[in-house]
Amino acid sequence: MAPAVRPAPRPALDDDSGTIDGRVLDGASHDGIAGAELTFVGEPGVSTFRTSSDGTFELTPTVTGSFALAAVTAPGYLPYAPAPGHPGLRVTLARGRPVRGVELVLYPALDHPGRVIDARGAPVAGARVRVVRPLIELPTDAPAPEWTTGRDGSFTFQAGDDAVLEASRGSLRGWAGMGRRASRRGLLVIQLDPEPLDATITGHVRDPDGAPIADAVVRAAPSFRSGIPGDAFTTSGPDGAFTVSRLDRAAYDVSAEAPGRLRAAREGVVGGSRGVVLTVTAGRTLAGQVVDVVGAPIGAFDLLIRRRLGIARPTAAAESLVDPQGRFAVRVADGDYDVVASARGYAHTLVRAAAGTGDLRIVLGRGASLRGQVRAGDDHAPIAGAAVACEFGAGGRGDGSLPAEPGVTTRADGTFELTGIPSGPLAIRVSASGFHARIEAGTTARDGAVLGPIAVELTRIELDDDSRTEMVGIGAGVMADGDALRVSHVVPFSGAFDAGLDFGDRVIAIDGAPVAPMGIDGALVRLRGALGSTVRLTVRRPGGDVDLVVERRVVRT
């Protein structure tokens, strides 16, 4: 039998019941969503349940074991579902071990206008439009939404702010991300590309001994067309064979993912290639437990595992888990990792561990809190409903395939309180409809501290202006390069520009501290700060190392 979800609240739970309770929340208002459907997949099969009038749900372990949350849907909301090859939220049910307060979030499905045009700019009628990133797999009885353009090429759609849409008509296709909308009109324009989609890539998925791997998720992603997805998916058959269709003759990165095995990939595979072999290995286990400061298990938590490669921290695994004992076990390749655990009401914690570690212990504290107000920069009027979130140096949730945690939104008077902030340099991102987003930094948090109040002023978006993010920083773009940050561009008349920082420079230390142990996200937090403050960069150049003192100024991206 599948776990039972009660449609209405019950009296206080017996601690011996093993029940898991929680809520499905509106990501904008944080109110409970009534009638949301949760679909779980486990050994007993697929079961769908519904939340009560206040958005609460209860899972009772009629059987014990592990289940995966396959989807959360509700009328008027964007659905949640894991991306292909990802497990989604994993739930372990065990009698006598209750877990309380699990929170899942859905965001309102707002209508947005779009238009599809051809290479000459003429409208395209009858084009099929669908969301391709983030790509999700809904249950078979909940088809993914798609839209068809009218005579003038227009369509109305619902998608998240990070979505990329694909339009197709016959052999033509094109893509556009939500970030390309005109700021006030919100119009998303997709231009079709005449490149034909008549190529395939075929091959096999095998283990190291050559045995076939069935039901592996095979993905082909364009190698060199940055920002344009065009990703295609398929699954391997009983003999491990796969065929990825609807490709052009460009180069693709082809990968395979299978449960309990590491991802395998081949780069630069040209559309039309045959006999591509992807070998998936078992890897090693990295396991441990998440507890609070008194040693009690934290039953619901997120886990982000990032490999340490110089200053780079590529994501190796990202999971949401509900386990009464706070335990986790993931498969990773040999190497060293940053393991980040986070839970609602706690500050996230980062620990370093090597592949093969079986007793990792991660302790989560309550962290610091920050109070403040968000207001308009021109008339200082308070802004209600603005989103406020931390930009942690440890990084975010990885690939975005997991259910999101609730953020913090400002009250009617523009005030907010952000809790669960980990110790260290702090940067917050603030955004609101009709205003440019802003990143505020320059504050250092410590466990138990109450910071602020601070005032964050947002700039209004003018008619036909492109939306942007304003921040205080050095005014240089950087990317990971071994143990250093390589400068990719410098903003004219910024602090970096005036200090003499140049394209290709390699930053090896910030204020005397080597950047490699910080990771690229941690280094970026340290480059931001208070307006008018300075930071000392140690730059490695062919002629030797030099120190540059850079002033932090307002930067618009």
N, C-alpha and C positions, 0 to 999 in steps of 0.2 A: 504494500500500500504506500501511497505517496503521503507526505506530511500534510496535515489538515490545517487550513487557515480559517479561523472563526470570523464571521462577518460583522460581529459586534464586540465591543469591549467586554471583558470578563472581570470578576473580582481579582484582587491581588493574587499573583501567581505563587503557587507553592514552590519553594526553592528546590524541591525534589522533582519538579515536573519535567525539567529539561526543555521547557518551552522557549522559543525565540520570538521576541516581540519587537515591533518597530513601526515606522511610519513611512509613507510615501508623501513627499513634500513638493509644493510648488516652488520652483527655483527662484521666482521673483518675489512672492509674498511670504514664503516659508509656511503657508497654511497647509494643512493636510488635504490630500486629494481623495475624495470619495469615489469609490467604484473603479479604482485603478486595478488593472489585471496584472498579476505576477505569474509568470510561467517558469516552472522549475523542471529540470531534466535530471533524472537519476536512474538507477537500476530498475525501479518499478515502471519507468516510462516518463511520459510528458504529462504534467498536471498544471492547470491554470486556476488561480484563486483570485479573489476580489477583496479590496480593502473596505473597511467600514466607513461610516459617514464622516468620521474625523481623520480618515486616511490611515488608521492603524491596521496592523495585521498581526496574526499569531501563527506560528508554526509549532505544531505539537508532534513529538517523535513517536508516531505509531510504529515506525521502524527507525532504526538508527543507521547512520552512514553518511555519505557525502552526496550533496546535490549541487547543481549549478543553476543560477538564475539566468534563464535564457532570454527573457524579455520583460519589460515593464511598459504597459501602454495605458493611455487614458484619453477619452475624447477631448480634443482641444489642446493636446500636448504633443511635443516631439517624443517619439518612442525612444526607449533605451534598449539596446541589444548589443552583445559583444561582437567585435569584428571577427571575420573568418579566422580560425586558428587560435582564437583566444577563449579562455574558459569562462570569462565573466565572473560575477560574484560566486564564490564557492562557499557552501554552507555545510557545516558538519553538525548533525543532530545526534545527541547522546542523552540518554535518560539521566536525570539527577544533576544536570549541569545547564542551568538556564543562561541565556544571553539576552540582555535587555537593551532597548534603545537603538536598534539598527535603523539608520536613516538612508533612504534612497530618494533621489531628486529627479523630477521631470520639469522641463522648461516649456512655457507656453508656446504653442505653434502659431506664430504671428504670420499674417499674409504679407507677402512681398511681391512687387511687380517685376516681371522679366520680359525680355524680348530676344528672339533668335533672328540673326541676320546672316546673309551669305557673304562671300568674299568681296562683293561690290557694295555691301551695305544695305541691300534690299531685304525686306522682311521675308521670313521663311514660314509658310503655313504648314501645319500638320507635322511639325517636328516633335519627336519624343524627348522629354526632359526628365532626368532622374538625378538623385543625389549619389555621387560616387565616392565622396570622402567627407566625413568618416563613413566607410562602407559597413553596413550592419546586415545581419541575417536575422530576420524576424521568423517566428514560427510559421509553418506552412499555411495556417488558416489566417494569417495576418500579412497579406502581400505588401511589399515595400511600395510607397506611393510614387507615382509618376504623373507627369502632366503633358498635355498636347497643346501646341501653339494654335492660336486662331488665325484668321485671314491676314491680320496685320502683324503676325509673328509674335504676338504677346501671349503671356501666360501668367497665372498667379500661383505662387508656390509657398511652402512652409519649410524652413530649414534653419539650423543653428548658425551662429555667427562664424563658426570655423568650417562651414560646409563648402564643398566644391561640387558644382553641378555639371553634368554632361548633357549636351543636346545632340541628337542624331536624326538624320533623314536620309534613308537609303544608305549609301556608302560614305556619306559625309558625317563628320562629328566635330565637336568643339567643346571647350570647357571654360568655366569662369568661377572664381571664388567669391564668396560674399564680401570680401574686403574691397572688391572692385566696384561696388555700388556707388552711385552718385550720392553724396552725403545727405541731401535734403529729399530728393525725389526717391532715393532708394532703389533706382532702376538697375537691374542686373542685365547686362548685354552679353550674349554668347554668340561668337562668330564661328560659323562652320568652316572646317578645313577640308579641302577636296582630296586629301590623301586617302586612297582606298584602304579598306580593312579586309583584305583578302588573304592575309598570311596567317600561318599557325606555327606554334613551336611544340614539338613532341619530344617525349623522352620517358624515363623511368625514375621512380623513387625507390632507393634500396638502402639496406643497412650495411655496415662495414663488411659483412660476410657475403654480400651480394644478394641476400634474400629480399623479396619484394615487400614494400610497405604500402598497404592499402589505406584508403581514406585520408591520405595526407592532403592538406590544403596547399595547392600550388598557385603561386602569384607571379605575374609578369608585370613589372613596373618600368616605365621608360627610364633609360639610364641617364640621358643628358638633357631632357626637357624639364628643367626645374620649374616647379609650380604647376605643371600640367600633369594630371594624374594618368588618365587613360589606362589605369590598372585593370588587368583581366585576371579572373580566378577560375580554377577548376579543381577537381579532386582526383586522386589517383585511383585506379581500378584494383581488383583483386590481384592482378599481376604487377601492380606498381606502375602501370603505364598511365600517361596523361597526355592530353592535347589541349593546349591553350589556343582559343580561337579569337577571331575579330581583332587581329593585330595588323600593323603596317610593317614596312620593311626596315624600320629603325631598330636601334639597339635597345634591349631590355635587360633588367636585372631579374633573374628568375630564381624564386626561392620555394622551399617546401617546409611545412611545419606539420608535425604529427605528435599526438599526445605522448608525454613521457620522453620526448626526444628533443634534441636541439635543432634549431632552424639551420637549414643548409641553403646555400645560395651560389649562383653563378652569375658573374657580371658580364655585361656587354654581349648578350646572346642576341643575334640578329633575327628579326622576324622571318620565318621560313626555315629555321634550323631544325634538324632532325637528330634523334639519338642523344638528347641532353640527359646526363645522369646526375641526379642529386642524391648524395649520400648523407643520411641523417644518423647521427650518433646519439648514444644515451647520455653522455656527459657525466657530471658528478652531482651529488646532492649537497645542497646548502640548506641546513635546517636549524630551527631554534624556537624560541618562545618570546612573546611580547607580554610584558607585565607592567604594573604601575610601580610607584616608588616604595610601596610596602610589600611588593612581591606578588600581589594578586594578579591572576591572568586577565588580560584585556581581551574580551571575546569577539569584538568586531574591530577590524583594523585594515588599513591599506598597506601594501608592501611594494616598494620600488627598489629594484636591484640594478645597479649601474656598474659596468666594468671600469676599472681604473686603467686607462691607457694614456700615460702622460697626464696632460691637463684635461684631456677629453674624458667624458663619462657617458658612453653610449649605453642605452637601456638594454639590459639583458632579460628582464622580466618585470611585469607590473601586474599585480593581482589585488583584488579585494577579497577578504576572507572573514568568515564567521566561524570561529572555533571556540568552544567553551573553555578549552585549556590555553587558548592563545598561541597555539602551535602552528608552524608552517614548515613546508619542505618544497623546494623548487630544484629544478635541474639546470645546471649552468656548466659552461666550459671551464677548463683549468684557468686559473688566474686569480687576481685580487679584485674585490668588489666593495663598493659603498652600498650598504643596506639601509634603506630609509623606511622606518615604520611610522605611521600616523594614525590617529583615531580621533573621533569627534570629542571635543572637550579636553584634548591633550595637545601638547606641543610635539611636533615630530622630532624624532631622534635618528641620527646617522651614526652607524658603527661600521668599522672596516672588518672584512672577513675574507678568508680564502676559500675557494671551491673545495668541497669535501668537509667543511666544518659542520658538525652535527649537533652542537650544544650552544649555539649563539643565543645570548640573552640580551634583549633590547628593553630598556627601561624608559617609559614615557612619563614625563612630569607634566604639570599643568601649564607651565610656561608663563609668559608675561601677557599683559593686556594693554591695548592702546585705545584711547578715547579721542574723539575729535569731531569736527564739523566740516561738511563739504558745502561750498557756496560758489556762486557765480563770480567770476573775476571782475565783471564790469559794474554790477550794481550791488554785489555782496549779498544777493538774495540766497537764502538756504535752498539746497537742492535735495528734494526727497527722492527716494528710490535709487540713489546712486549705488553702484556696486563697489565694494572695498574688499581687497584681498591682498594677502602677503605675496611677495615675490621672494621665495626662500632661496638661499644660496645652495641648498641641497637639491634643488630642482623640483619640478612639478610631478604630475602623475604619469609621466612617461608618454605613452602613445595616445592617450585620450580615449582608450577603449573601455574604461571602467566607469561605473556610475559615479557621477560627480558628487562631492560633498556640498552641503549648503554653504553659500557665501554669506557675506554680511551686507545688508542694504541699509541706507540711511533712513532715519525716521522723518516725520513730517517737517521737523525743524532742521533737517540736514545733519543731525548728530548721529554718531555711531560708536559702537564699542567692539573692538576686534580682540578675540581671546585666543589662547593656545599658540602664542608666538614663541618660537624657540630662541634660545640665547644666541647672541651674535649680532652682526650688522643687519639692519632691517630696511627693506624697501617695500612700499605698498603701491599697488596699482588701483587707481580710482577712475571709474568710467560712468557716464550717464548719457542718456539719449539727448541729442542736440548739442553735445559738448565734446571737445577733444579729450581723449583720455590723458591721464597724467600719472607719472611715477614719482613718488616722493621717497627720498632716502635721507641718510644723515643721522639716523637714530640707532642706538645699540640697545638690544633687549637683554634682560637677564631674568632667570626664573623667579616668578613671584612678583616682579615689578609691575607697577601701574604707570604707563607712559602717557604723556599728554597733559591737558588736551592740546591738539594741533588743529590748525585751520588749513584746508586744502582748497585752493581756488581753481576752478576749471574755466577754460576759454570757450566761448560759444562758437559753434560752427556757422560760418557765414554762408549765404546762398551760393551753391555750386562749388563750395570749397571742399577739398578732399579731407576726409577725417584723418587725424594723425595722433601721435602720442607725444606729449611734452614731458621732458624729464630734466633733471639737473645732472650733468655728467661731463666727461672730458671732451665729447664730440668726436669719437673715433669708433669705427666698426672693427671688431676683432674676431678671430676664429682660432680654433685649437690647432697647434702646430707642434707636435711632440710635447716637450715640457714647457712650452712657451705659448704666449698669445701673439699671433701674427696680425699686424694691422692691415685690414683690407681696404679701408677708405678713411679719409679725414674730412670732417665737415669744415668748409671754409669759415674763417674768422672765429672758430671755436677755441677753447683753451688748448686743445691738442695742436691745432694749426699754429697758434702763436708760440707754443713751446717748441716747435720744430719736429713734432712727431710726424713720421712719413710713411707712405705706403711700403709694405714689406718689412718694416721694423718688427723685431721680435721682443716682446715684453717678457722678462724672466722673473721680475719681482715687483711687488707693490708695497711701498713704504717699508722696504727691506725684507719682506717676507716672500719666499719663493712661491710662484703661482701654481706650480704643478700640484701640490697637496690640496690647494683650494678647490680644484676643479673649475671648469670654465664658468659655471653659474656662480660659484662663490667669488671668483675673481670679478665678475661683472658687478656684483653687489658692492664690492669694495671700490670700484671705479666711480660709483655714484656717491652722492653726499650732499652736504648743505651748499646752497648757493654762495659763491665767493670763496669757499674753502679750497685747499690745494691737496694734491696727492703726488707722491714721488714715485716715478716709474724708472726701473732699471731696464735699459734697452740694449739688447745685444745686436751689434752691427759688425760688418766685416773688419772694421778698423779697431774694434774693441768695445767694451761695455761703457755706456754713458748713463748718467742720471738726469732725468728731466723732471722739473717741477711744473705740474699742469694745474691750471685753475679750473674749477668746475663751474659751468655756466648753463643757462637754459638751452636745451637742444630740442629741436622738433624733427620727428621722423615720420 
